[in-house]
Amino acid sequence: MFSDLFNVFFPQLCIGCQKKLNPSEEILCIYCESDIPMSNNWNEYKSELYRKLCGKIPLEGAASFYLFDKVSPVRKLVHSLKYKGAKEVGYYIGNKFGNLLTSNSSIIKDIDLIVPLPLHPHKLKVRGFNQCDPFADALSKTLNVPYETGALTRIVENVSQTKMDKHNRFTNVKKIFNVENKEILKSKHILLVDDVVTTGATSESCLATILEVPDTRVSFVAMAEVRSK
Ligand SMILES: [Zn+2]
């Protein structure tokens, strides 16, 4: 009753179009939801995302949920999560994607541990939370696999990639993460999770850091992916 009353005075609005949501809708109205292009790569072994990340490291599987573009509501979703503290957006995408992967993915499987891509401590202090954590938490529940935030740290905050070629860029960003606890990762198949992948250089660097731990395998998922035109 209280939540009904609450909704009368403070109706939940769609993050995409700001219209009032129906009781059956959550975060996005059905129109905005259907407006976001999906990646459809959760059964595609050598997808563009996979090839982007798998240049220099061995990778078991890679998938993303949405395709990121500047016109669909996906941009507003990510913005609300990262800059307005809307953690429920991360849970929303994680639940949907986790259910999809559980029932319908041949490449994201046999995962032992989920690890969110860590934020640098400075950025964590400013933002108050890692935007990958709610996503990782929801994936953990739907995939029924534990998630762990203390195994890795980010030691370099900003990596300028503008003046380097592809090869140098990779060697430059390679040292931006550090393993804090090898025992947690050792002999496991780790699923690294990230928010939006553009070049893939940062995620690739993080995957390479995980692979320094003996007997690990890595897979990767992101909320959204920017594809080359
Ligand atoms: Zn809407």
Residues whose N, C-alpha, C, O or C-beta is under 5 A from the ligand:
A	BS01	ZN	C14 G16 C17 C29 C32
